[in-house]
Amino acid sequence: MNAIRADEPFLATISFDGKKAVMCQIDEAMEHHILLMKAGYRDTDIDKFFRIVFDKSGADWTFICPPDYKNIPYKEKRIKVFYRDGIYIISDFLESIGYIVGINIPKRYRRHFDIMNEE
């Protein structure tokens, strides 16, 4: 694929169970909910997927933990499980397509991440 050789940025959504993934060049969808709609999902399905933007230099994770993630009632525990699951599933996806890169949580998404560190 020319986009991979040219190191174009990609959008990807990976289901929470890691069994489904949708990806495209960023210019083809621009946003994760648009990517999902182009793949036949509803835009409201976005809360069922991990979301990343990646290239050969790394992956930026849109770290937003849904309030009903795995039906865990305690916010701190829910965010910790979401983080653990996301690191594993996103890394597995990236490796499966030949991207061995780090996963970064951009500053604008760190408020949820910071809750984990308050304990």
N, CA, C and O atoms as a printed pandas DataFrame, in Angstrom:
     atom_number atom_name residue_name chain_id  residue_number  x_coord  y_coord  z_coord
0              1         N          MET        A               1    0.844   -1.186    0.000
1              2        CA          MET        A               1    0.000    0.000    0.000
2              3         C          MET        A               1    0.886    1.246    0.000
3              4         O          MET        A               1    1.791    1.369    0.826
4              5         N          ASN        A               2    0.629    2.149   -0.910
5              6        CA          ASN        A               2    1.440    3.355   -1.050
6              7         C          ASN        A               2    1.381    4.252    0.172
7              8         O          ASN        A               2    2.377    4.886    0.523
8              9         N          ALA        A               3    0.230    4.316    0.826
9             10        CA          ALA        A               3    0.072    5.176    1.999
10            11         C          ALA        A               3    0.985    4.738    3.139
11            12         O          ALA        A               3    1.513    5.572    3.873
12            13         N          ILE        A               4    1.167    3.452    3.281
13            14        CA          ILE        A               4    2.060    2.950    4.334
14            15         C          ILE        A               4    3.500    3.301    3.991
15            16         O          ILE        A               4    4.246    3.776    4.846
16            17         N          ARG        A               5    3.891    3.068    2.745
17            18        CA          ARG        A               5    5.263    3.403    2.329
18            19         C          ARG        A               5    5.541    4.894    2.471
19            20         O          ARG        A               5    6.652    5.291    2.822
20            21         N          ALA        A               6    4.533    5.719    2.200
21            22        CA          ALA        A               6    4.689    7.173    2.303
22            23         C          ALA        A               6    4.538    7.673    3.738
23            24         O          ALA        A               6    4.672    8.869    3.998
24            25         N          ASP        A               7    4.262    6.764    4.662
25            26        CA          ASP        A               7    4.066    7.081    6.079
26            27         C          ASP        A               7    2.970    8.117    6.292
27            28         O          ASP        A               7    3.119    9.059    7.071
28            29         N          GLU        A               8    1.864    7.917    5.578
29            30        CA          GLU        A               8    0.684    8.764    5.762
30            31         C          GLU        A               8    0.078    8.455    7.137
31            32         O          GLU        A               8    0.175    7.321    7.606
32            33         N          PRO        A               9   -0.538    9.431    7.779
33            34        CA          PRO        A               9   -1.232    9.143    9.036
34            35         C          PRO        A               9   -2.545    8.391    8.772
35            36         O          PRO        A               9   -3.220    8.620    7.768
36            37         N          PHE        A              10   -2.880    7.501    9.689
37            38        CA          PHE        A              10   -4.085    6.694    9.595
38            39         C          PHE        A              10   -4.963    6.920   10.812
39            40         O          PHE        A              10   -4.477    7.245   11.895
40            41         N          LEU        A              11   -6.265    6.744   10.618
41            42        CA          LEU        A              11   -7.235    6.655   11.701
42            43         C          LEU        A              11   -7.559    5.189   11.872
43            44         O          LEU        A              11   -7.593    4.449   10.890
44            45         N          ALA        A              12   -7.797    4.756   13.086
45            46        CA          ALA        A              12   -8.256    3.390   13.314
46            47         C          ALA        A              12   -9.185    3.358   14.507
47            48         O          ALA        A              12   -9.023    4.104   15.473
48            49         N          THR        A              13  -10.166    2.469   14.414
49            50        CA          THR        A              13  -11.031    2.145   15.539
50            51         C          THR        A              13  -10.901    0.646   15.751
51            52         O          THR        A              13  -10.953   -0.128   14.795
52            53         N          ILE        A              14  -10.733    0.238   16.994
53            54        CA          ILE        A              14  -10.586   -1.176   17.326
54            55         C          ILE        A              14  -11.628   -1.496   18.391
55            56         O          ILE        A              14  -11.686   -0.834   19.427
56            57         N          SER        A              15  -12.450   -2.511   18.134
57            58        CA          SER        A              15  -13.497   -2.861   19.097
58            59         C          SER        A              15  -12.870   -3.227   20.438
59            60         O          SER        A              15  -11.727   -3.678   20.503
60            61         N          PHE        A              16  -13.636   -3.026   21.498
61            62        CA          PHE        A              16  -13.129   -3.286   22.834
62            63         C          PHE        A              16  -12.690   -4.730   23.037
63            64         O          PHE        A              16  -11.833   -4.998   23.878
64            65         N          ASP        A              17  -13.265   -5.666   22.279
65            66        CA          ASP        A              17  -12.829   -7.055   22.394
66            67         C          ASP        A              17  -11.669   -7.377   21.448
67            68         O          ASP        A              17  -11.144   -8.490   21.475
68            69         N          GLY        A              18  -11.269   -6.422   20.619
69            70        CA          GLY        A              18  -10.145   -6.597   19.711
70            71         C          GLY        A              18  -10.459   -7.414   18.461
71            72         O          GLY        A              18   -9.556   -7.705   17.677
72            73         N          LYS        A              19  -11.710   -7.786   18.264
73            74        CA          LYS        A              19  -12.066   -8.658   17.138
74            75         C          LYS        A              19  -12.385   -7.912   15.849
75            76         O          LYS        A              19  -12.376   -8.511   14.774
76            77         N          LYS        A              20  -12.667   -6.619   15.939
77            78        CA          LYS        A              20  -12.989   -5.827   14.756
78            79         C          LYS        A              20  -12.154   -4.562   14.759
79            80         O          LYS        A              20  -11.941   -3.940   15.800
80            81         N          ALA        A              21  -11.685   -4.193   13.579
81            82        CA          ALA        A              21  -10.943   -2.943   13.437
82            83         C          ALA        A              21  -11.262   -2.341   12.079
83            84         O          ALA        A              21  -11.467   -3.052   11.095
84            85         N          VAL        A              22  -11.299   -1.033   12.048
85            86        CA          VAL        A              22  -11.514   -0.297   10.812
86            87         C          VAL        A              22  -10.432    0.775   10.757
87            88         O          VAL        A              22  -10.183    1.466   11.745
88            89         N          MET        A              23   -9.792    0.910    9.599
89            90        CA          MET        A              23   -8.767    1.936    9.465
90            91         C          MET        A              23   -8.799    2.527    8.071
91            92         O          MET        A              23   -9.279    1.900    7.127
92            93         N          CYS        A              24   -8.284    3.743    7.951
93            94        CA          CYS        A              24   -8.138    4.389    6.656
94            95         C          CYS        A              24   -7.146    5.532    6.806
95            96         O          CYS        A              24   -6.788    5.919    7.919
96            97         N          GLN        A              25   -6.705    6.070    5.663
97            98        CA          GLN        A              25   -5.883    7.270    5.704
98            99         C          GLN        A              25   -6.716    8.378    6.339
99           100         O          GLN        A              25   -7.928    8.445    6.133
100          101         N          ILE        A              26   -6.088    9.217    7.082
101          102        CA          ILE        A              26   -6.815   10.243    7.833
102          103         C          ILE        A              26   -7.635   11.147    6.920
103          104         O          ILE        A              26   -8.718   11.588    7.307
104          105         N          ASP        A              27   -7.142   11.433    5.713
105          106        CA          ASP        A              27   -7.861   12.324    4.798
106          107         C          ASP        A              27   -9.138   11.699    4.244
107          108         O          ASP        A              27   -9.992   12.419    3.726
108          109         N          GLU        A              28   -9.290   10.392    4.339
109          110        CA          GLU        A              28  -10.480    9.725    3.815
110          111         C          GLU        A              28  -11.681    9.828    4.751
111          112         O          GLU        A              28  -12.821    9.688    4.309
112          113         N          ALA        A              29  -11.441   10.071    6.034
113          114        CA          ALA        A              29  -12.556   10.142    6.987
114          115         C          ALA        A              29  -12.468   11.361    7.903
115          116         O          ALA        A              29  -13.503   11.898    8.300
116          117         N          MET        A              30  -11.299   11.799    8.240
117          118        CA          MET        A              30  -11.034   12.951    9.098
118          119         C          MET        A              30  -11.342   12.740   10.580
119          120         O          MET        A              30  -10.624   13.266   11.431
120          121         N          GLU        A              31  -12.387   11.988   10.907
121          122        CA          GLU        A              31  -12.765   11.764   12.298
122          123         C          GLU        A              31  -13.209   10.320   12.485
123          124         O          GLU        A              31  -13.676    9.674   11.547
124          125         N          HIS        A              32  -13.059    9.827   13.703
125          126        CA          HIS        A              32  -13.371    8.421   13.978
126          127         C          HIS        A              32  -14.837    8.065   13.746
127          128         O          HIS        A              32  -15.129    6.992   13.218
128          129         N          HIS        A              33  -15.760    8.940   14.128
129          130        CA          HIS        A              33  -17.174    8.621   13.927
130          131         C          HIS        A              33  -17.525    8.560   12.440
131          132         O          HIS        A              33  -18.397    7.786   12.045
132          133         N          ILE        A              34  -16.860    9.362   11.615
133          134        CA          ILE        A              34  -17.071    9.302   10.163
134          135         C          ILE        A              34  -16.514    7.998    9.616
135          136         O          ILE        A              34  -17.139    7.366    8.765
136          137         N          LEU        A              35  -15.350    7.590   10.093
137          138        CA          LEU        A              35  -14.766    6.310    9.697
138          139         C          LEU        A              35  -15.733    5.162    9.998
139          140         O          LEU        A              35  -15.949    4.292    9.154
140          141         N          LEU        A              36  -16.303    5.161   11.180
141          142        CA          LEU        A              36  -17.247    4.108   11.543
142          143         C          LEU        A              36  -18.480    4.110   10.640
143          144         O          LEU        A              36  -18.944    3.047   10.229
144          145         N          MET        A              37  -19.008    5.280   10.332
145          146        CA          MET        A              37  -20.179    5.350    9.452
146          147         C          MET        A              37  -19.846    4.838    8.053
147          148         O          MET        A              37  -20.663    4.156    7.434
148          149         N          LYS        A              38  -18.658    5.161    7.552
149          150        CA          LYS        A              38  -18.247    4.670    6.229
150          151         C          LYS        A              38  -18.122    3.148    6.219
151          152         O          LYS        A              38  -18.249    2.516    5.170
152          153         N          ALA        A              39  -17.872    2.562    7.390
153          154        CA          ALA        A              39  -17.738    1.107    7.494
154          155         C          ALA        A              39  -19.064    0.433    7.833
155          156         O          ALA        A              39  -19.106   -0.778    8.049
156          157         N          GLY        A              40  -20.142    1.204    7.881
157          158        CA          GLY        A              40  -21.461    0.617    8.111
158          159         C          GLY        A              40  -21.949    0.641    9.545
159          160         O          GLY        A              40  -23.006    0.086    9.847
160          161         N          TYR        A              41  -21.203    1.270   10.429
161          162        CA          TYR        A              41  -21.631    1.410   11.821
162          163         C          TYR        A              41  -22.390    2.717   11.985
163          164         O          TYR        A              41  -22.334    3.591   11.120
164          165         N          ARG        A              42  -23.095    2.845   13.094
165          166        CA          ARG        A              42  -23.721    4.117   13.443
166          167         C          ARG        A              42  -22.670    4.995   14.115
167          168         O          ARG        A              42  -21.756    4.482   14.760
168          169         N          ASP        A              43  -22.792    6.289   13.973
169          170        CA          ASP        A              43  -21.821    7.175   14.617
170          171         C          ASP        A              43  -21.873    7.052   16.136
171          172         O          ASP        A              43  -20.885    7.338   16.812
172          173         N          THR        A              44  -23.013    6.631   16.679
173          174        CA          THR        A              44  -23.135    6.455   18.129
174          175         C          THR        A              44  -22.398    5.199   18.629
175          176         O          THR        A              44  -22.254    5.010   19.837
176          177         N          ASP        A              45  -21.936    4.349   17.716
177          178        CA          ASP        A              45  -21.157    3.166   18.106
178          179         C          ASP        A              45  -19.736    3.526   18.538
179          180         O          ASP        A              45  -18.976    2.650   18.950
180          181         N          ILE        A              46  -19.378    4.785   18.449
181          182        CA          ILE        A              46  -18.015    5.208   18.747
182          183         C          ILE        A              46  -17.581    4.817   20.160
183          184         O          ILE        A              46  -16.396    4.584   20.397
184          185         N          ASP        A              47  -18.523    4.743   21.099
185          186        CA          ASP        A              47  -18.189    4.384   22.473
186          187         C          ASP        A              47  -17.978    2.887   22.666
187          188         O          ASP        A              47  -17.892    2.414   23.799
188          189         N          LYS        A              48  -17.896    2.145   21.578
189          190        CA          LYS        A              48  -17.613    0.708   21.622
190          191         C          LYS        A              48  -16.240    0.391   21.049
191          192         O          LYS        A              48  -15.894   -0.774   20.858
192          193         N          PHE        A              49  -15.450    1.444   20.773
193          194        CA          PHE        A              49  -14.172    1.274   20.099
194          195         C          PHE        A              49  -13.068    2.107   20.753
195          196         O          PHE        A              49  -13.302    3.218   21.229
196          197         N          PHE        A              50  -11.862    1.540   20.763
197          198        CA          PHE        A              50  -10.671    2.328   21.055
198          199         C          PHE        A              50  -10.373    3.119   19.791
199          200         O          PHE        A              50  -10.595    2.621   18.687
200          201         N          ARG        A              51   -9.873    4.343   19.933
201          202        CA          ARG        A              51   -9.643    5.203   18.774
202          203         C          ARG        A              51   -8.209    5.710   18.781
203          204         O          ARG        A              51   -7.720    6.233   19.782
204          205         N          ILE        A              52   -7.548    5.545   17.641
205          206        CA          ILE        A              52   -6.163    6.012   17.526
206          207         C          ILE        A              52   -5.940    6.714   16.189
207          208         O          ILE        A              52   -6.667    6.498   15.220
208          209         N          VAL        A              53   -4.916    7.557   16.170
209          210        CA          VAL        A              53   -4.339    8.134   14.960
210          211         C          VAL        A              53   -2.891    7.697   15.004
211          212         O          VAL        A              53   -2.228    7.869   16.027
212          213         N          PHE        A              54   -2.377    7.128   13.903
213          214        CA          PHE        A              54   -1.020    6.589   13.958
214          215         C          PHE        A              54   -0.282    6.720   12.631
215          216         O          PHE        A              54   -0.879    6.860   11.564
216          217         N          ASP        A              55    1.028    6.667   12.747
217          218        CA          ASP        A              55    1.939    6.548   11.620
218          219         C          ASP        A              55    3.163    5.814   12.144
219          220         O          ASP        A              55    3.114    5.246   13.235
220          221         N          LYS        A              56    4.247    5.813   11.402
221          222        CA          LYS        A              56    5.426    5.048   11.820
222          223         C          LYS        A              56    6.126    5.641   13.041
223          224         O          LYS        A              56    6.968    4.978   13.649
224          225         N          SER        A              57    5.790    6.882   13.409
225          226        CA          SER        A              57    6.435    7.489   14.580
226          227         C          SER        A              57    5.697    7.190   15.880
227          228         O          SER        A              57    6.253    7.397   16.958
228          229         N          GLY        A              58    4.458    6.710   15.804
229          230        CA          GLY        A              58    3.727    6.390   17.020
230          231         C          GLY        A              58    2.228    6.463   16.812
231          232         O          GLY        A              58    1.741    6.770   15.724
232          233         N          ALA        A              59    1.510    6.170   17.889
233          234        CA          ALA        A              59    0.047    6.186   17.869
234          235         C          ALA        A              59   -0.447    7.105   18.977
235          236         O          ALA        A              59    0.000    7.010   20.121
236          237         N          ASP        A              60   -1.359    7.982   18.635
237          238        CA          ASP        A              60   -2.022    8.837   19.615
238          239         C          ASP        A              60   -3.389    8.235   19.909
239          240         O          ASP        A              60   -4.196    8.016   19.005
240          241         N          TRP        A              61   -3.632    7.975   21.175
241          242        CA          TRP        A              61   -4.857    7.328   21.622
242          243         C          TRP        A              61   -5.823    8.378   22.141
243          244         O          TRP        A              61   -5.480    9.150   23.036
244          245         N          THR        A              62   -7.023    8.413   21.590
245          246        CA          THR        A              62   -8.091    9.265   22.096
246          247         C          THR        A              62   -8.629    8.566   23.346
247          248         O          THR        A              62   -9.530    7.732   23.264
248          249         N          PHE        A              63   -8.069    8.915   24.490
249          250        CA          PHE        A              63   -8.330    8.221   25.753
250          251         C          PHE        A              63   -9.588    8.782   26.409
251          252         O          PHE        A              63   -9.522    9.687   27.240
252          253         N          ILE        A              64  -10.729    8.228   26.020
253          254        CA          ILE        A              64  -12.016    8.610   26.607
254          255         C          ILE        A              64  -12.710    7.328   27.041
255          256         O          ILE        A              64  -13.158    6.538   26.210
256          257         N          CYS        A              65  -12.794    7.134   28.339
257          258        CA          CYS        A              65  -13.393    5.920   28.890
258          259         C          CYS        A              65  -14.904    6.108   29.015
259          260         O          CYS        A              65  -15.356    6.991   29.745
260          261         N          PRO        A              66  -15.688    5.289   28.313
261          262        CA          PRO        A              66  -17.146    5.408   28.424
262          263         C          PRO        A              66  -17.624    5.131   29.852
263          264         O          PRO        A              66  -17.034    4.305   30.549
264          265         N          PRO        A              67  -18.683    5.810   30.295
265          266        CA          PRO        A              67  -19.156    5.627   31.668
266          267         C          PRO        A              67  -19.705    4.234   31.957
267          268         O          PRO        A              67  -19.860    3.857   33.118
268          269         N          ASP        A              68  -20.000    3.469   30.912
269          270        CA          ASP        A              68  -20.522    2.115   31.118
270          271         C          ASP        A              68  -19.511    1.032   30.741
271          272         O          ASP        A              68  -19.889   -0.122   30.543
272          273         N          TYR        A              69  -18.227    1.393   30.640
273          274        CA          TYR        A              69  -17.213    0.421   30.219
274          275         C          TYR        A              69  -17.216   -0.793   31.146
275          276         O          TYR        A              69  -16.963   -0.677   32.345
276          277         N          LYS        A              70  -17.504   -1.946   30.573
277          278        CA          LYS        A              70  -17.552   -3.239   31.263
278          279         C          LYS        A              70  -18.435   -3.211   32.505
279          280         O          LYS        A              70  -18.269   -4.023   33.415
280          281         N          ASN        A              71  -19.368   -2.274   32.534
281          282        CA          ASN        A              71  -20.313   -2.135   33.656
282          283         C          ASN        A              71  -19.608   -2.002   35.013
283          284         O          ASN        A              71  -20.121   -2.457   36.035
284          285         N          ILE        A              72  -18.450   -1.384   35.008
285          286        CA          ILE        A              72  -17.705   -1.153   36.257
286          287         C          ILE        A              72  -18.219    0.149   36.865
287          288         O          ILE        A              72  -18.072    1.211   36.261
288          289         N          PRO        A              73  -18.819    0.080   38.052
289          290        CA          PRO        A              73  -19.454    1.273   38.623
290          291         C          PRO        A              73  -18.473    2.316   39.172
291          292         O          PRO        A              73  -18.807    3.501   39.216
292          293         N          TYR        A              74  -17.291    1.908   39.584
293          294        CA          TYR        A              74  -16.346    2.835   40.211
294          295         C          TYR        A              74  -15.430    3.433   39.159
295          296         O          TYR        A              74  -14.689    2.720   38.482
296          297         N          LYS        A              75  -15.491    4.757   39.030
297          298        CA          LYS        A              75  -14.792    5.473   37.963
298          299         C          LYS        A              75  -13.293    5.160   37.915
299          300         O          LYS        A              75  -12.763    4.874   36.842
300          301         N          GLU        A              76  -12.606    5.210   39.051
301          302        CA          GLU        A              76  -11.160    4.981   39.068
302          303         C          GLU        A              76  -10.816    3.577   38.570
303          304         O          GLU        A              76   -9.895    3.403   37.772
304          305         N          LYS        A              77  -11.560    2.580   39.046
305          306        CA          LYS        A              77  -11.321    1.199   38.619
306          307         C          LYS        A              77  -11.639    1.028   37.142
307          308         O          LYS        A              77  -10.903    0.361   36.415
308          309         N          ARG        A              78  -12.747    1.639   36.697
309          310        CA          ARG        A              78  -13.154    1.552   35.294
310          311         C          ARG        A              78  -12.067    2.127   34.386
311          312         O          ARG        A              78  -11.743    1.539   33.354
312          313         N          ILE        A              79  -11.513    3.257   34.765
313          314        CA          ILE        A              79  -10.475    3.891   33.947
314          315         C          ILE        A              79   -9.209    3.037   33.924
315          316         O          ILE        A              79   -8.560    2.925   32.884
316          317         N          LYS        A              80   -8.857    2.441   35.044
317          318        CA          LYS        A              80   -7.678    1.558   35.080
318          319         C          LYS        A              80   -7.856    0.351   34.169
319          320         O          LYS        A              80   -6.935   -0.017   33.440
320          321         N          VAL        A              81   -9.026   -0.263   34.205
321          322        CA          VAL        A              81   -9.294   -1.429   33.347
322          323         C          VAL        A              81   -9.296   -1.007   31.880
323          324         O          VAL        A              81   -8.751   -1.709   31.028
324          325         N          PHE        A              82   -9.908    0.139   31.586
325          326        CA          PHE        A              82   -9.932    0.670   30.221
326          327         C          PHE        A              82   -8.503    0.888   29.719
327          328         O          PHE        A              82   -8.179    0.524   28.589
328          329         N          TYR        A              83   -7.665    1.472   30.546
329          330        CA          TYR        A              83   -6.266    1.710   30.173
330          331         C          TYR        A              83   -5.543    0.388   29.897
331          332         O          TYR        A              83   -4.906    0.228   28.856
332          333         N          ARG        A              84   -5.645   -0.536   30.818
333          334        CA          ARG        A              84   -4.975   -1.832   30.657
334          335         C          ARG        A              84   -5.449   -2.542   29.391
335          336         O          ARG        A              84   -4.635   -3.020   28.601
336          337         N          ASP        A              85   -6.750   -2.610   29.203
337          338        CA          ASP        A              85   -7.306   -3.260   28.016
338          339         C          ASP        A              85   -6.864   -2.556   26.741
339          340         O          ASP        A              85   -6.479   -3.199   25.765
340          341         N          GLY        A              86   -6.923   -1.229   26.762
341          342        CA          GLY        A              86   -6.555   -0.453   25.576
342          343         C          GLY        A              86   -5.107   -0.645   25.173
343          344         O          GLY        A              86   -4.811   -0.835   23.994
344          345         N          ILE        A              87   -4.205   -0.598   26.135
345          346        CA          ILE        A              87   -2.785   -0.802   25.810
346          347         C          ILE        A              87   -2.590   -2.155   25.154
347          348         O          ILE        A              87   -1.887   -2.258   24.148
348          349         N          TYR        A              88   -3.193   -3.184   25.700
349          350        CA          TYR        A              88   -3.044   -4.539   25.154
350          351         C          TYR        A              88   -3.665   -4.657   23.756
351          352         O          TYR        A              88   -3.017   -5.134   22.824
352          353         N          ILE        A              89   -4.911   -4.224   23.617
353          354        CA          ILE        A              89   -5.639   -4.417   22.358
354          355         C          ILE        A              89   -5.091   -3.513   21.253
355          356         O          ILE        A              89   -4.947   -3.958   20.114
356          357         N          ILE        A              90   -4.787   -2.270   21.563
357          358        CA          ILE        A              90   -4.228   -1.364   20.559
358          359         C          ILE        A              90   -2.856   -1.858   20.113
359          360         O          ILE        A              90   -2.564   -1.870   18.917
360          361         N          SER        A              91   -2.009   -2.266   21.060
361          362        CA          SER        A              91   -0.674   -2.788   20.709
362          363         C          SER        A              91   -0.782   -4.012   19.813
363          364         O          SER        A              91   -0.043   -4.145   18.838
364          365         N          ASP        A              92   -1.703   -4.901   20.148
365          366        CA          ASP        A              92   -1.908   -6.111   19.343
366          367         C          ASP        A              92   -2.348   -5.750   17.928
367          368         O          ASP        A              92   -1.844   -6.322   16.961
368          369         N          PHE        A              93   -3.276   -4.814   17.794
369          370        CA          PHE        A              93   -3.720   -4.364   16.465
370          371         C          PHE        A              93   -2.556   -3.785   15.671
371          372         O          PHE        A              93   -2.321   -4.178   14.528
372          373         N          LEU        A              94   -1.827   -2.849   16.280
373          374        CA          LEU        A              94   -0.722   -2.207   15.576
374          375         C          LEU        A              94    0.324   -3.227   15.127
375          376         O          LEU        A              94    0.813   -3.170   13.999
376          377         N          GLU        A              95    0.656   -4.148   16.007
377          378        CA          GLU        A              95    1.632   -5.181   15.660
378          379         C          GLU        A              95    1.121   -6.041   14.503
379          380         O          GLU        A              95    1.898   -6.428   13.630
380          381         N          SER        A              96   -0.174   -6.342   14.493
381          382        CA          SER        A              96   -0.737   -7.199   13.444
382          383         C          SER        A              96   -0.648   -6.569   12.056
383          384         O          SER        A              96   -0.661   -7.281   11.052
384          385         N          ILE        A              97   -0.559   -5.244   11.990
385          386        CA          ILE        A              97   -0.422   -4.586   10.689
386          387         C          ILE        A              97    1.003   -4.081   10.451
387          388         O          ILE        A              97    1.252   -3.325    9.512
388          389         N          GLY        A              98    1.927   -4.502   11.302
389          390        CA          GLY        A              98    3.332   -4.194   11.090
390          391         C          GLY        A              98    3.837   -2.895   11.680
391          392         O          GLY        A              98    4.907   -2.420   11.301
392          393         N          TYR        A              99    3.093   -2.314   12.596
393          394        CA          TYR        A              99    3.515   -1.084   13.257
394          395         C          TYR        A              99    3.901   -1.397   14.695
395          396         O          TYR        A              99    3.040   -1.630   15.543
396          397         N          ILE        A             100    5.194   -1.401   14.960
397          398        CA          ILE        A             100    5.693   -1.583   16.322
398          399         C          ILE        A             100    6.081   -0.184   16.802
399          400         O          ILE        A             100    7.220    0.257   16.646
400          401         N          VAL        A             101    5.096    0.498   17.390
401          402        CA          VAL        A             101    5.282    1.896   17.786
402          403         C          VAL        A             101    4.728    2.113   19.186
403          404         O          VAL        A             101    3.936    1.318   19.693
404          405         N          GLY        A             102    5.158    3.196   19.791
405          406        CA          GLY        A             102    4.651    3.557   21.108
406          407         C          GLY        A             102    3.243    4.118   21.034
407          408         O          GLY        A             102    2.796    4.591   19.989
408          409         N          ILE        A             103    2.556    4.056   22.164
409          410        CA          ILE        A             103    1.202    4.601   22.263
410          411         C          ILE        A             103    1.254    5.803   23.201
411          412         O          ILE        A             103    1.683    5.695   24.350
412          413         N          ASN        A             104    0.816    6.929   22.697
413          414        CA          ASN        A             104    0.833    8.178   23.434
414          415         C          ASN        A             104   -0.604    8.605   23.741
415          416         O          ASN        A             104   -1.499    8.451   22.910
416          417         N          ILE        A             105   -0.809    9.137   24.930
417          418        CA          ILE        A             105   -2.086    9.750   25.266
418          419         C          ILE        A             105   -1.855   11.257   25.244
419          420         O          ILE        A             105   -1.204   11.800   26.136
420          421         N          PRO        A             106   -2.390   11.936   24.221
421          422        CA          PRO        A             106   -2.175   13.384   24.127
422          423         C          PRO        A             106   -2.669   14.119   25.369
423          424         O          PRO        A             106   -3.586   13.661   26.051
424          425         N          LYS        A             107   -2.060   15.243   25.649
425          426        CA          LYS        A             107   -2.354   16.023   26.853
426          427         C          LYS        A             107   -3.843   16.310   27.019
427          428         O          LYS        A             107   -4.350   16.271   28.140
428          429         N          ARG        A             108   -4.548   16.596   25.940
429          430        CA          ARG        A             108   -5.963   16.957   26.041
430          431         C          ARG        A             108   -6.834   15.814   26.534
431          432         O          ARG        A             108   -7.976   16.038   26.934
432          433         N          TYR        A             109   -6.304   14.563   26.513
433          434        CA          TYR        A             109   -7.062   13.405   26.993
434          435         C          TYR        A             109   -6.550   12.893   28.340
435          436         O          TYR        A             109   -7.012   11.855   28.813
436          437         N          ARG        A             110   -5.634   13.579   28.947
437          438        CA          ARG        A             110   -5.012   13.089   30.174
438          439         C          ARG        A             110   -5.845   13.287   31.429
439          440         O          ARG        A             110   -5.491   12.747   32.478
440          441         N          ARG        A             111   -6.932   14.033   31.367
441          442        CA          ARG        A             111   -7.719   14.241   32.586
442          443         C          ARG        A             111   -8.253   12.924   33.123
443          444         O          ARG        A             111   -8.278   12.720   34.337
444          445         N          HIS        A             112   -8.682   12.022   32.237
445          446        CA          HIS        A             112   -9.116   10.693   32.685
446          447         C          HIS        A             112   -7.920    9.907   33.202
447          448         O          HIS        A             112   -8.011    9.222   34.220
448          449         N          PHE        A             113   -6.836   10.006   32.518
449          450        CA          PHE        A             113   -5.613    9.299   32.906
450          451         C          PHE        A             113   -5.136    9.789   34.277
451          452         O          PHE        A             113   -4.692    8.996   35.107
452          453         N          ASP        A             114   -5.232   11.102   34.505
453          454        CA          ASP        A             114   -4.806   11.670   35.788
454          455         C          ASP        A             114   -5.634   11.164   36.953
455          456         O          ASP        A             114   -5.123   11.059   38.068
456          457         N          ILE        A             115   -6.903   10.845   36.723
457          458        CA          ILE        A             115   -7.759   10.293   37.781
458          459         C          ILE        A             115   -7.154    8.989   38.313
459          460         O          ILE        A             115   -7.200    8.722   39.513
460          461         N          MET        A             116   -6.593    8.190   37.421
461          462        CA          MET        A             116   -5.971    6.927   37.834
462          463         C          MET        A             116   -4.814    7.169   38.797
463          464         O          MET        A             116   -4.607    6.400   39.736
464          465         N          ASN        A             117   -4.070    8.231   38.562
465          466        CA          ASN        A             117   -2.866    8.500   39.335
466          467         C          ASN        A             117   -3.134    9.188   40.662
467          468         O          ASN        A             117   -2.216    9.359   41.465
468          469         N          GLU        A             118   -4.379    9.585   40.907
469          470        CA          GLU        A             118   -4.723   10.265   42.156
470          471         C          GLU        A             118   -4.807    9.330   43.349
471          472         O          GLU        A             118   -4.725    9.775   44.494
472          473         N          GLU        A             119   -4.968    8.049   43.095
473          474        CA          GLU        A             119   -5.129    7.088   44.199
474          475         C          GLU        A             119   -3.860    6.929   44.987
475          476         O          GLU        A             119   -3.822    6.160   45.948
